[in-house]
Amino acid sequence: MPVTIREVAKAADVSITTVSRALNGYSDVSEETRRRIMRVAEELNYRPNAVARSLVTNRTRTIGFLVSELSKGRTGHYYLFPILYGMQDRLAELGYDLILVSTTTTRQREITYLDFCTERRVEGVVAMGLRLDDPYLHEIVESPLPSVVIDVPLLSDRCGYVMTDNVYGAKLAVRHLLGRGHKKIGFVNGHSQAAVSMDRRRGYEEAMVSAGFRADQLPVFESDFTLEGGKQASEILLEKHPELTAIFYASDLMAIGGLRFLHERGRNAPKDLAVVGFDDVELSEVVTPALSTIRQKRYEIGVTAAEMLVEMMDADGFPQGRMLAPELIVRASS
C-alpha cells in the first residue's frame, strides 16, 4: 500500500492539514516545519496525489456529497433523498455539478479525507451520516477543503454545519404527549454515536424534568434508527415498563417499527399506546394509524448546505453553524 498523508503527519508530529499546506507551498508553514515534513515524506517515500496538487490552482465546479454507510440497509434513503434534491436544485442554479460518493468507517481508516475528496476532484464537500467515532469527523475540521457537515455541529475556519434544532424538536414531542394527559412516557433513542441522539435525548429529558419527573428514572432504550430496531426496542421497553402510555421515538422508522409491534400484539395506537416519531418521512403519512412526528425541513437543509458551501468557496464566506426550526405534526397515532 502506498504511504498516505496521514502517515506522514503522524511521523512528523503535525496535523494532516499542515502536511498538505507544506507540500503545496503555503507561506503560513514555518521553514523549520516544512523541512521536517519534506524530510519525513522523503524517508517514507510519500508521493502526493497529482489531482490534489492540481486543485490548488484549477477549478472543477464540482461538489461532492459524501454519505457514510450509504449501502447499509434499505431504509436510509427515506431521510436522504429530500436533502439530495435540495442540494442538487440549488447547486444547478449556482452553476455547480454534484456527485454522490460513499464511504464507511473502515474505508476512512484506509484513506484520508483529503485524499478521498481530491481524488474525485471536488472543490467542496457536504458530508452526512458521519458517526462521532468516525476518523473523517476530526479530519474535516482540519482540512483546507471547504466542507459543510449535516447533523453534526462542527465549526472551523473551513467547515460549517447545518442541522435541525433537535433539542427543541424533542421537547415539542414530549410536551405534546404531556398535553394529552400522558405521564408515563418512554423514549426510544438512536445509536449513541450520532450527534442527533444526544440532542434528542437531552430534549426529552429536559421536557420531562420540567414536568416534575426525575432524569435518573426515565424509561429510555437505545436502538439504531431502523424499523426493526424500533420494533425490538418497543418490545423490550414495554416488558420493562408495562405502565407506559406513550413512547417518543428518535426517528419515524423506529416509530413505525413500534406500530408494527403493537399490531402484532393485538394492540393499537393511540388507544393502547400513543406514538410520536421524528423526521416526517413520507411513510409517516401512509402507515396506519398515520404517524404523529417532528418534521425536519430536509429539502431546506440541502438548499442551505449548498448555499453555505458555495459562499465559502466563491465569496470567501466565513463558515457558519445553522439550526433550522422543526415543526410538530399531529396525526392519528397520538
VMD Tcl script that draws the C-alpha trace (Angstrom):
set ca {
  {0.00 0.00 0.00}
  {1.31 3.49 -0.83}
  {2.17 5.77 2.06}
  {-0.66 8.16 2.95}
  {-0.56 11.76 4.08}
  {-1.91 10.58 7.44}
  {1.26 8.50 7.99}
  {3.48 11.45 7.07}
  {1.58 13.68 9.53}
  {1.96 11.13 12.32}
  {5.68 10.63 11.70}
  {6.30 14.39 11.55}
  {4.08 15.01 14.61}
  {1.90 17.57 12.83}
  {-1.66 17.67 11.51}
  {-2.72 16.42 8.08}
  {-3.57 19.99 7.13}
  {-0.06 21.18 7.99}
  {1.46 18.45 5.79}
  {-0.86 19.40 2.92}
  {-0.07 23.10 3.20}
  {3.67 22.44 3.48}
  {3.75 20.22 0.41}
  {1.68 22.72 -1.59}
  {3.90 25.67 -0.75}
  {1.65 27.69 1.56}
  {3.51 30.51 3.32}
  {1.85 30.01 6.72}
  {4.03 26.96 7.47}
  {7.37 27.74 9.11}
  {10.52 26.83 7.21}
  {11.65 24.53 10.01}
  {8.36 22.62 9.96}
  {8.39 22.48 6.16}
  {11.89 20.99 6.12}
  {10.92 18.39 8.72}
  {7.84 17.38 6.73}
  {9.78 17.18 3.48}
  {12.45 15.04 5.15}
  {9.84 12.66 6.62}
  {7.97 12.47 3.30}
  {11.20 11.56 1.51}
  {12.14 8.94 4.11}
  {8.69 7.33 3.81}
  {8.74 7.59 0.01}
  {5.49 9.55 0.06}
  {4.18 10.74 -3.31}
  {1.50 13.45 -3.17}
  {-1.62 12.85 -5.20}
  {-1.33 14.69 -8.50}
  {-5.03 15.52 -8.54}
  {-4.77 17.04 -5.08}
  {-1.96 19.26 -6.30}
  {-3.98 20.39 -9.33}
  {-6.85 21.51 -7.16}
  {-4.66 24.22 -5.67}
  {-4.95 26.17 -8.92}
  {-7.70 24.56 -11.03}
  {-11.47 24.81 -10.70}
  {-13.76 21.86 -11.35}
  {-17.07 23.40 -10.21}
  {-17.96 20.03 -8.76}
  {-19.32 19.45 -5.26}
  {-19.12 16.12 -3.50}
  {-21.98 14.80 -1.39}
  {-20.20 12.38 0.94}
  {-22.54 9.94 2.68}
  {-21.24 7.46 5.23}
  {-22.64 3.90 5.22}
  {-24.84 4.62 2.21}
  {-25.10 0.92 1.34}
  {-26.14 -0.26 4.79}
  {-29.78 -1.35 4.92}
  {-32.66 -0.26 2.69}
  {-34.26 2.49 4.73}
  {-31.79 5.38 4.92}
  {-32.93 6.86 1.63}
  {-36.23 7.94 3.18}
  {-34.32 10.63 5.07}
  {-31.61 11.24 2.47}
  {-33.43 11.97 -0.77}
  {-35.11 15.33 0.04}
  {-31.73 16.65 1.21}
  {-30.14 15.45 -2.01}
  {-32.89 17.08 -4.08}
  {-32.44 20.39 -2.26}
  {-28.69 20.38 -2.84}
  {-28.99 19.41 -6.49}
  {-31.62 22.05 -7.27}
  {-29.68 24.89 -5.64}
  {-26.26 23.87 -6.97}
  {-27.64 23.65 -10.51}
  {-28.90 27.24 -10.15}
  {-25.44 28.30 -8.96}
  {-23.64 26.55 -11.82}
  {-22.18 23.58 -9.95}
  {-22.32 19.84 -10.55}
  {-22.99 17.40 -7.71}
  {-21.57 13.91 -7.35}
  {-22.67 11.38 -4.74}
  {-19.87 9.43 -3.09}
  {-19.99 6.99 -0.20}
  {-17.60 5.85 2.49}
  {-17.52 3.57 5.51}
  {-15.77 3.71 8.87}
  {-13.38 1.02 7.64}
  {-12.65 2.90 4.42}
  {-11.96 6.07 6.40}
  {-9.08 4.32 8.17}
  {-7.50 3.37 4.83}
  {-7.54 6.74 3.04}
  {-7.57 10.24 4.48}
  {-10.46 12.62 3.98}
  {-8.33 14.98 1.91}
  {-7.05 12.24 -0.38}
  {-10.53 10.73 -0.70}
  {-12.02 14.04 -1.81}
  {-9.21 15.32 -4.02}
  {-9.03 12.07 -5.96}
  {-12.59 12.86 -7.05}
  {-11.66 16.44 -7.98}
  {-14.31 18.14 -5.86}
  {-13.92 21.77 -4.82}
  {-16.02 21.37 -1.71}
  {-17.91 18.71 0.19}
  {-21.19 18.30 2.02}
  {-20.85 15.35 4.41}
  {-23.70 13.43 6.00}
  {-24.16 10.30 8.10}
  {-20.87 10.59 9.97}
  {-20.63 8.91 13.37}
  {-18.97 10.65 16.30}
  {-16.23 7.99 16.26}
  {-15.51 8.25 12.51}
  {-11.94 9.32 11.57}
  {-13.24 11.81 8.99}
  {-15.11 13.75 11.64}
  {-11.82 15.10 13.01}
  {-10.04 15.36 9.65}
  {-12.81 17.53 8.16}
  {-12.20 20.18 10.82}
  {-8.51 20.43 9.92}
  {-8.87 20.04 6.15}
  {-8.19 23.04 3.86}
  {-11.06 21.82 1.66}
  {-14.31 23.79 2.25}
  {-16.83 21.46 3.88}
  {-20.32 21.53 5.35}
  {-21.48 18.77 7.69}
  {-25.13 17.84 8.11}
  {-26.36 16.80 11.57}
  {-23.04 17.23 13.41}
  {-22.15 20.63 14.93}
  {-18.59 21.01 13.55}
  {-17.21 24.51 13.07}
  {-13.75 25.63 11.99}
  {-12.23 28.13 9.58}
  {-13.09 25.84 6.61}
  {-16.04 23.84 7.95}
  {-19.63 24.74 8.78}
  {-22.74 22.75 9.61}
  {-26.49 22.60 9.06}
  {-28.89 20.70 11.27}
  {-32.33 20.73 12.83}
  {-32.75 22.01 16.38}
  {-33.14 18.50 17.75}
  {-33.36 19.53 21.39}
  {-36.32 21.77 20.68}
  {-37.91 19.15 18.43}
  {-37.78 16.52 21.17}
  {-39.33 18.99 23.60}
  {-42.17 19.63 21.16}
  {-42.91 15.89 21.02}
  {-42.84 15.38 24.78}
  {-44.89 18.49 25.50}
  {-47.49 17.30 23.03}
  {-47.80 13.97 24.85}
  {-47.87 15.64 28.25}
  {-50.59 17.94 26.97}
  {-52.64 14.88 26.00}
  {-52.55 13.75 29.62}
  {-49.72 11.20 29.41}
  {-47.44 10.89 32.43}
  {-45.68 7.60 31.65}
  {-43.71 8.50 28.52}
  {-40.86 6.31 27.29}
  {-38.14 7.22 24.81}
  {-36.51 5.04 22.13}
  {-33.31 6.72 21.01}
  {-30.92 6.11 18.12}
  {-27.37 4.81 18.48}
  {-25.00 6.65 20.83}
  {-22.50 7.66 18.11}
  {-24.98 10.01 16.43}
  {-24.90 13.66 17.47}
  {-28.67 13.90 16.97}
  {-29.20 11.09 19.51}
  {-27.52 13.15 22.19}
  {-29.64 16.20 21.39}
  {-32.95 14.34 21.19}
  {-32.32 12.59 24.48}
  {-31.43 15.92 26.05}
  {-34.67 17.46 24.80}
  {-36.71 14.51 26.07}
  {-35.09 14.60 29.50}
  {-35.33 18.37 29.89}
  {-39.03 18.35 28.98}
  {-39.76 15.50 31.39}
  {-37.75 17.07 34.23}
  {-39.56 20.37 33.69}
  {-42.81 18.43 34.14}
  {-41.64 17.13 37.52}
  {-40.03 13.77 36.66}
  {-36.59 12.62 37.77}
  {-34.00 12.25 35.00}
  {-32.47 9.09 36.51}
  {-35.83 7.30 36.48}
  {-36.89 7.97 32.90}
  {-37.55 4.89 30.72}
  {-35.05 5.16 27.86}
  {-33.85 2.49 25.42}
  {-31.11 2.92 22.79}
  {-31.71 1.46 19.33}
  {-30.37 2.07 15.81}
  {-32.77 4.30 13.81}
  {-34.17 1.34 11.81}
  {-37.65 -0.13 11.55}
  {-36.55 -3.47 13.01}
  {-34.63 -1.69 15.75}
  {-37.75 0.24 16.73}
  {-39.79 -2.95 16.84}
  {-37.32 -4.74 19.09}
  {-36.84 -1.68 21.30}
  {-40.60 -1.37 21.80}
  {-40.88 -4.97 22.96}
  {-38.01 -4.62 25.44}
  {-39.09 -1.22 26.75}
  {-42.72 -2.29 27.28}
  {-41.64 -5.50 29.01}
  {-39.59 -3.45 31.47}
  {-42.16 -0.66 31.76}
  {-45.67 -2.03 31.08}
  {-47.14 1.10 32.67}
  {-46.12 3.29 29.71}
  {-48.96 5.03 27.90}
  {-46.81 6.77 25.28}
  {-43.44 6.40 23.55}
  {-41.46 9.05 21.73}
  {-39.11 7.61 19.10}
  {-35.99 9.40 17.81}
  {-36.89 8.50 14.20}
  {-40.01 7.76 12.19}
  {-38.71 4.38 11.09}
  {-38.30 3.26 14.69}
  {-41.77 4.62 15.46}
  {-43.24 2.65 12.54}
  {-41.46 -0.41 13.93}
  {-43.20 0.31 17.21}
  {-46.57 0.50 15.47}
  {-45.86 -2.85 13.81}
  {-45.05 -4.40 17.19}
  {-48.32 -3.13 18.64}
  {-50.26 -4.51 15.68}
  {-48.66 -7.94 16.04}
  {-49.63 -7.98 19.72}
  {-53.23 -7.06 19.02}
  {-52.83 -3.55 20.37}
  {-53.14 -0.21 18.63}
  {-52.22 3.44 18.79}
  {-53.30 5.71 20.28}
  {-55.80 3.66 22.34}
  {-53.21 1.39 23.96}
  {-50.11 3.47 23.40}
  {-49.59 6.93 21.91}
  {-46.70 7.09 19.44}
  {-44.67 10.05 18.15}
  {-41.71 9.87 15.74}
  {-39.09 12.27 14.41}
  {-38.26 13.27 10.79}
  {-41.64 13.24 8.95}
  {-40.51 10.87 6.20}
  {-43.09 10.16 3.50}
  {-44.02 6.80 5.05}
  {-45.32 8.51 8.18}
  {-48.43 9.71 6.34}
  {-49.38 6.37 4.79}
  {-48.96 3.96 7.72}
  {-51.99 3.07 9.82}
  {-52.54 4.95 12.01}
  {-50.86 7.95 10.41}
  {-47.82 8.86 12.49}
  {-47.52 11.99 14.59}
  {-43.98 13.27 14.22}
  {-41.49 16.11 14.35}
  {-40.96 17.45 10.86}
  {-37.42 18.21 9.71}
  {-37.19 20.60 6.76}
  {-34.97 18.23 4.81}
  {-35.18 19.90 1.40}
  {-34.31 23.19 3.08}
  {-31.36 21.53 4.82}
  {-30.00 20.56 1.41}
  {-30.53 24.04 -0.04}
  {-28.90 25.68 2.99}
  {-25.88 23.36 2.91}
  {-25.34 24.06 -0.80}
  {-25.61 27.83 -0.39}
  {-23.28 27.87 2.61}
  {-20.64 25.82 0.81}
  {-20.70 27.90 -2.38}
  {-20.49 31.08 -0.34}
  {-17.37 29.73 1.36}
  {-15.78 28.88 -2.00}
  {-16.85 31.77 -4.23}
  {-17.18 34.69 -1.83}
  {-14.67 33.59 0.81}
  {-17.58 33.46 3.23}
  {-16.96 32.55 6.84}
  {-18.29 29.11 7.86}
  {-21.41 29.14 10.00}
  {-23.49 26.81 12.09}
  {-27.16 26.96 11.13}
  {-30.02 25.43 13.10}
  {-33.36 25.02 11.33}
  {-36.56 25.01 13.36}
  {-38.58 21.75 13.44}
  {-42.37 21.50 13.41}
  {-44.79 19.28 15.34}
  {-47.12 17.35 13.02}
  {-50.04 15.78 14.91}
  {-51.70 12.78 13.29}
  {-53.75 9.79 14.43}
  {-51.04 7.87 16.33}
  {-51.09 10.31 19.27}
}
mol new
graphics top color blue
foreach p $ca { graphics top sphere $p radius 0.5 }
foreach p [lrange $ca 0 end-1] q [lrange $ca 1 end] { graphics top cylinder $p $q radius 0.2 }
display resetview
